[in-house]
Amino acid sequence: MIKLKGIEKYYTNKFIKTYVLRQINLEIKEGEFVSIMGPSGAGKSTLLYIMGMLDTPSKGEYYFFDEPVHKMKERQLSELHKTQIGFVFQQYHLIDDLTVYENLETPLLYQKVKGSERKGRVAEVLDQFNIVAKRDLFPNQLSGGQQQLVGVARAIIGNPKLILADEPTGNLHSDQGREIMEILKSLNDKGTTIIQVTHSEVNANYGNRIINLNDGWIEE
Amino acid sequence: MFKNYIKVAIRNLLRYKIYSIINIVGLALGITSTILLALFVQNELSYDNYYPESENMYRVTAEFKMGNEEYNLAVVSPVLAQVALAEIPEIKKTARFRAAGNSIVKYNKISFDENKICFADNSVIDFFALNLFNGNSQTALVEPSSIILSENTAAKYFNNENPIGKTLTLNNESDYKVTGVFKSIPQNTHFDFDFMISMPSLAESKQLSWLANNFQTYLILKDGADPKAVKAKLDGMLVKYFGPELEKAMGITLAQLEENGGGGAYYLQPVRDIHLYSDLQAELGVNGDIKYVYIFSIIAAFILLIACVNFINISTARSATRAKEVGIRKVLGSYKKGLVWQFLTESFLTTLISLLFAIGLIELLMPYFNNLIGKQLTLEYFSNPFIVYSIFSILVIIGFLAGSYPAFVLSSFKPAEVLKGKIKAGTKSGNLRSGLVVFQFTASIIMIISTLVVLNQLNYIQNKNLGFNKENVITLGNTNLLGNRAQLFKKKMLQYPEVKSATVSGFLPVLSSYNEAMIWPQGKTDEGSSIQLWDVDHDYLSTMGIKIVEGRDFSREFSTDSTGVILNQAAVKLFGLDNPIGKIISRPYNNEGDFTNYTIIGVVNNFHFQSLRNSIAPLAIFFGNNNSIISFRTNTADISSVINKLKVTWNEMAPDQPFNYSFLDERFENMYRGEQRISEIFGTFAFLAIFIGCLGLFSLSAFVTEQKTKEIGIRKVLGSSSTLIVVLLSKEFVKLVVIAFIIASPIAYYLMNKWLMEFEYKTDLSFWIFLSAGFISLAIAVTTVSYHALKAAYSNPIDSLRSE
């Protein structure tokens, strides 16, 4: 599904190159649940963002279902993550000015899903995540765990093949964290590929593969 | 999707109320100013546009040069129209006006002093699309002694009676039969008459002389006719008819005149250009000036830009609050273009709200604005498509102008960076914001300096030593109605101790009636010059406080003073007279070349009897019996008692005649009504510009303070004083205002120097004007900024540090 060849990421500042990622060669197959681990500043998030096509590598090749992502234009990239990829963030990143319902609806709007079908999809995930009662609340009226539930719901509402999660439980206490991880696990069981960045051994164990990053290098 | 954008936009507006209010108020004020000024400009540009054949309509103007004198006239000879129609095939129709000046109009017991009176050919009815709703437009002005009235005037004299066939008496001597009533002449017309008397009533209109120029003459050319060719043919008529008459009257041929650098020419002036481009002698009204159309258009554009700048600055400064949303939307699959549209939607929404406020504000302010510009404009949304267009285009222009840059900045955020929290609030485009603030203040400071210069010039005019004393003088008009009892009236008033002195004359040292004719030093006809000639009585110079520098005033002790003349210094210089007292000046008294000799008995100093725009012209004062004005110098503060006494005496001596008084200093100030108006308009809009600019500054300082809360907390913990905190927060803005001042000063200097050029007598562009403008804007800016700075400086540092 994902194939990275010689991916490097560096910033140039007055002739000094600062490396974030070095010579990343990596293949992830459909249906995997991968955890990326490593100390702070190791480049975990950057790697995740590159795989999510939100960041571009300085060098190297990236194939998504054998399509060369590194050669794509903005429009194609946008099309890809709109339909294939869902994101979950540590800070939830919901749109503050929209209600739960509207937040969930937004990705479908961008995918130009018809009104009636949209309503059906939103109702379905609200049900699935047990947040029907919260549908008209704004994000700041929810607890962190509830916000992250919405975050995950929003990530899967477009039926993506791949979910990228950047420390999804980082801001939650353990009960809420466990709930989120269970959901991710069950999504994986149904066939969705999941890649998460995490600091927690416990969370990493929900997955079936661990990639360790250190100073930008992979130590598998 | 669009609904989603609108929802976010509205919720955002509601969540950040202060910023929204500042944006909306600023834009609403900007839009209001722009629409009001646009209405003014539209009105100025619409003059004389509404006649059926206005693009083929021209006025014939004349230019004559003789010796040092140059005449640019809006009037030509009475016979020109008729001869031109007969001799020039390109001309389809002609029409003439002859302004008639003041008259007392009387019907039964009702009488008023009227000044909107003229003689007119019957053809003016078609020419100028007069709406003659009562009477026959083909014949109304054909018969002698017929008159047509505007509807308001008809109502004034006849109430509900049908005026047709009734008789009006002018100046107690001539009767006119009313033959028509026309709808009042639209305000955007270069003339305004309430009474039009048939041209055949005026003997002068049948004169065949080419030397007298008193008739406004209009032509309609046939379609496709070349106005240049017609002008050439008119000049041909000048040679053919004017030349021989000139030779007969003055003894020189046109060719000789041209040899001496003189000559004459006719011009065709498009009627539509009269209001904005024409400034000739004998115009039918006060014209506008294309210069002010430009100035006000520029001011309107600048105020709108200043308001847009606020919007841009506030949105980019606060971009951080929206950055996260941009990141998320991009993650969820939005294209950049979609985000640009989203933010444009927001700016359109804000503009739309501001526009609604602006329309309300315009309705509210219209009467004040009309007062300011001296017109009666109305907001007719449906009959004036211009308003609808301009409102619509303002919506589009501001929506894009204000919205596109923020939309571009915001939509280009990279999701990887914003979502990881790398973008600091408002770090981008800080330089642009500073630049825009400098622009706002530069424009405002230029306007402040201009206002101060205009005010300073007006002040200079008011306090200038004019060479006569304009204070405490009451003038009484229409006194020719008293006939030879004018002197008696004067004597009666002099019995009162409040009246110090009084004089009967035809002329005042402010713009009033005008009499110009050729005079020359004895025996030197070639040195003759056409200058102003005034008829006054014994007490004129003393009552007006005009100083005699040589010789003496007219005196009752010299019976020969009826052949004496007093010149002003400019006239002495013009005729090159050394030791002028006792020298002889010749003045013609008919067209046959006969003249009378006058002995110079005195010379007066150059007092300002015209606008300070012009240099002091030569003037000759004769002892005469023109009795149209009596002026009284009073020595009491109780003016109303004097006026009462005047009125009682008037009613005694001239019962049923209109009593018409004015104050000399007021008439003086009326000469500068135009400048006064400009200064008021400038001042108003300068204030608005700076106010809108300050709104922007206020929100920017709020933003900067917010951003530096932590820094301020730390500094205070480390022991910084509140003063230093205020300085820290204000200095950036002060710097911008200073830069703006440095840019604005030379521009304002250049512009105002040009404006002052119009005045022969003017103040200096002194240093203090610029300094005070700089100081005013700095003070306003510092006050604005200091609100947030002080609030931050006096807050408890612990609060700010904890919240981080």
Interface residues (C-beta under 8 A of the other chain):
Chain A: S45 T46 Y49 G52 L54 D55 E74 R75 S78 E79 H81 K82 T83 F87 F89 Q91 H93 L94 I95 D96 D97 L98 E102 E105 T106 P107 L109 Y110 Q111 R154 G158
Chain B: M1 N4 K7 V8 R11 N12 R15 K324 E325 G327 I328 R329 K330 V331 L332 G333 S334 Y335 K336 G338 K414 P415 A416 L419 K420 G421
